């Protein structure tokens, strides 16, 4: 890999992996909390809602927090049936009240017998796996392992077995798994290792990666996300996804206050 590309990505990673990044990114939502489960719940939920205008994403995530009385984990475990009526008016683009109610149902099912959402991704031993592909596939199966699971909700939670790039899930996993001294990512989970993460692939990061020659142009799918991550591992085998900050940041740089 060309030395100038490595230097550029390191420079941009150092620039964008900074606390100021938080206030402009959906990661600000789980940063509103200190409790592990609240961070997991709202981290996952805002990640799944992360398409469209950022202001709308953040506003709707805050609406969800308000509907759960500012305490997501406590609300999920202790709400009454009548408390769910307010969710019947919730929408975010194609994410409708049916989907919101199923998310709540899943969270209650999971947290009634598990302390952390991490166990939903590590149902098996993934220590030897090269990446999180199988973990995300198994999570998808587990998430919808309910006879009441709405078919329409399946379009809001992606899986590699459908050859999706799983951008939003990969982003959430980066938040939960990566840890450094900058305080942007949380590093709350330990069973999945940073070197197993797959780089979130969206239009911004893919465009930048293609311009730098890291990947050849093509459809944004799981294969392409893995291809990009393998290139990033050549620069940092233990923490390749840190360069998501650089690729994404460079992709939107001309539109931000950081230019």
C-alpha positions, 0 to 999 in steps of 0.5 A: 500500500502506498505510504502516502495513503497510509499517512493520509488515513492516519492523519484523518483518523486522528482528526476525526476520532475526537470528542467533537465528532460526537455532537455531529453523529448518531453516537451522541444518543448512547453518549447521553447515558451512563448505564450499560443497558441504556447505551446498548438499547439506544445505541442499537436503536439509533443505529438502525434508524441511521438513514436520512437526514441526521437532524431527523434521526437524532430528533426521532431517537430523542422522541423514543427516549422521551417515550421511555421516560428517559430510562430505556432499560427500566421502561423495557423491563417494567412497562405496562401494556397501556404504556405502549400506546404512545408508540403507536404514533412513532414513525421514522421514514419507513420505520413504523409503529409496528416496528417500534413495538417489536423492537420493544418486545425483543428488548424485553425478551432479551433483557429479561434473561440477559444482562447485556445485549452482547450475548445476543451477538455471541450465542456461539464461540466466535474467538476463532472467527475472522470477522463478525459475519456469523455473529450478525447472521446469528443475531438476526435469527435470534432477533426474529425468533418470535412467532409474532415477529412482523415480516415488515420489520426484517427490512430494518435489521440487515444480515450478511446472509442476504448479502447486505453490507450491514452498515448500521449493524457494523457501525453499532458493533464498532461503537460497542467494541472499539476502545481508545483514549479519545472517548468516541467509541465505548469499548463496552464489549469484550467477547468480540475483538476489534480485529473481527469488526467489519468496516461500516460501508456507506456511500461516503466511506465507499466513495473515499475508499474507491478514490484511494484505490482501496477497493474497486468500484462495485455494489455496496454489499457484505463482500465489498465491506469485507474486501475493504476491511481486509485492505485496512488490516494491512495498515492496522491488523488489530484495529482496522475499523478505526479508519472508518473515522477517516473514510467517512470523515473525508467523504463528508468533509466538504459539508462539515464545519471541520473543513 
